[in-house]
Amino acid sequence: MDALDGLLRDALMTTATISLPILGAAALVGTAVAVLQAATQVQEQTLTLLPKIVAVALTVALFGETTMHLLQHLFESATAAIPALTRW
C-alpha cells in the first residue's frame, strides 16, 4: 500500500508541476487583456482567446522538455512499482 501511496503522490505532484506554469501564463495574459479591454471599453471576445492561446503555446514550447523529463521519471517510477503493487 505504501508503493501505491507514493506513486499517487508522485503523480499528483507531477500533474501540478506540469500544469501550474501553463495555468499561470493563461491567467496572467487573461488578466492583462481584461484590464486592457476595461480601459479601452472594447469587449470583443476573440481578443481574449488569441493571446491566451499564444501564451499557452509559448509556455508549452518553453517547458516541453522539462515536462517530458518529469513524465519519463513518473513512468519509470510507475513501472518500477509494479512488483510492489501486485504483491499480496
Secondary structure, 3 states (H helix, E strand, C coil): CHHHHHHHHHHHHHHHHHHHHHHHHHHHHHHHHHHHHHHHCCCCCHHHHHHHHHHHHHHHHHHHHHHHHHHHHHHHHHHHCHHHHHCC
